[in-house]
Every structure is written in C-alpha cells, then in structure tokens.
Amino acid sequence: MYLMFKHLHATLAMLSLVFLLLRIFLAWKDAAVLDKKWLKVTPHAVDGLFVASIVGLLIATQAHPFTSSFHTEKLIGFIAYIAFSVLTVLALRGRFPIKLKAPFAAMAILTWFWMVKVAMLKQPILLASL
C-alpha cells in the first residue's frame, strides 16, 4: 500500500509541476489554448489527487504532520507551493501587475524543488534545528 501511494504521490508531484510550467509557457506565448476548459480543470484535478496521495501516505505510514519536523516542513512546503502556484496563475490571467509574474512563478518552482529535496533527504532543511 505504501509503495502505491509513494509512486502515485511522486507522479502527481511531477504532473503538478508540468502543468504549472505548461501554463507559464503558454501564457508567455500568449496562446489561446489557455482558455480551453481542459487546461483549466486538469491542473486542479491533479492537485486534488496530489492532496489525496498525501493523505494516503500519511495513513499508510501512520504519520502525523506536526509530530515530526520532516512532515511539518513538507506540509509547509506544499501549502507554499500551492499558494505560489495560485498567485502565478492569477498573475498570468492579469490579476496582478505584469512585473509579479516572474517572481511568483520562480517562487512556485523553487518551492517545488525544495519539497522534492526534503522528500529525498527524508529530513527537514529549514526546520532542521527544531
């Protein structure tokens, strides 16, 4: 059960980043495909399944998010990634000044890599001293 959730989680994490990068690229190219329903719905479905895989992993490993700094940091990273992703997409749609598109996108991507690093190390980076 654990391996199934682990592989599902890793796959969904990668798909989440791929869809974010795709939307950034298409917005940069000013592509009309950004208005397609599938491109608006699919990333949300992937992120929803991503959340479900997190819950599945926590249940499979009998872990609790705030009992270890590793799990706490991954949860903080996930929330930050989703927040920066939402801000990026809103900026791409013109809800924020154009100068904020790149910083929001960079923070979302950097947060994703931070989460992956924490997951690979199986220990916190920012909360290591706690």
N, C-alpha and C positions, 0 to 999 in steps of 0.2 A: 504494500500500500504506500509506504514511504517513497519508494523509488518512482512510482507512478506520479505522485504529487510533485516530487522533485523535478522530474523531466517535464511535466506539464508546466510547472512554475517557470523553469528556465526558458522553455519555448515561448510562453506568453510574455515573459520579460523582454525577450528579443523582438517579438512581434510588436509589442508596445512601442519600442524604440523605432522600429522600422516604419510604423505608421506615422509616428511623430516626424521623422526625417522626411517621409514622403510628402506630408502636408507642408512642411517647411520648403522643400524643393519646388513643389507645385505652386506655392504662393510666390516664391521667388521668380518663377517662370510666368507668373500671372495666368495660370492655366484655368480654363473654365471648368475643368473636371472637379475642381474643389467644391463646386456646388452640387455635385452628384450625391444622392442620398446614401449610397453605399459607403462613400468616403467620410460621411458624417456619422454614420451609425456603427460601422465596423470597429473603429478605434475604441468606442465606448464599450462595445461588446467584449473586445479583447481585454480592456482594463477591468471590466466587471468580472470576467473569468480569472484574471490575474489576482483580484481580491479573493475570489473563491479558492484559488490554489494556495494562497497564503493561509487562509483559514484551515484548509485541508492539511497543509504541512504542520501547522501548529497542533492540530488534533492528532495527526499521525505520530508526532514526536512528543506529544504530551507537554508541550512548551507553553509558556505564558509570556506575553510581550514585555511585561515590566519586571520580570523576575531576574532577567539577566541583561547586562548592558549590550550584549550582542543582538538580542531580539529587539531591545528598545531602539538601538541605533538603526536597525533595518526598518523598523516601523516609522521612525522619524524620517529616514531617507525616502521611504515610499510615499509618505504624505507630502514631503517636499517635492519629489518628482512629479506627482500628480498636480500639485499646485503650480509649479513652474510650467508644466505641460499645458494646463488650462490657460495660464497667462499668455503663453506663446500662441496658442490657437486664437485667443481673443485679440492679441496684437496682430496676428495675420489677417484677421477679419476687420481690422481698422478700429477696434475699440480702444486702443491705446496709441499714443504717438509713435510714429514710424521708428524713431530712434530707440524704442524699447524692444523692438522685435528681436534683434540680435542678442541683447543681454538675457532676455527671458529664455530664448532658445538655447543659448550657451549654458545657462544655469540648469535647465532641464536635462541637457545631455551630460553635463558634468555630474549632476546628482545621480543619474542613471549609472554612470561608471563608478561612482562612489559606492552605490548599493552593490554592484557586482563585485567590487574589491572586498567589501565587508563580507559578502557571501562566500567568496573564495577563501578568504583568510579564516573564516568562522570565528572571528573575533572583532570587536569594535575598533574603530580608528579614532573617532572623535571622543568617544566616551571611555577610552581605554583606561584612564586614570581613576574611574569611578569603581 
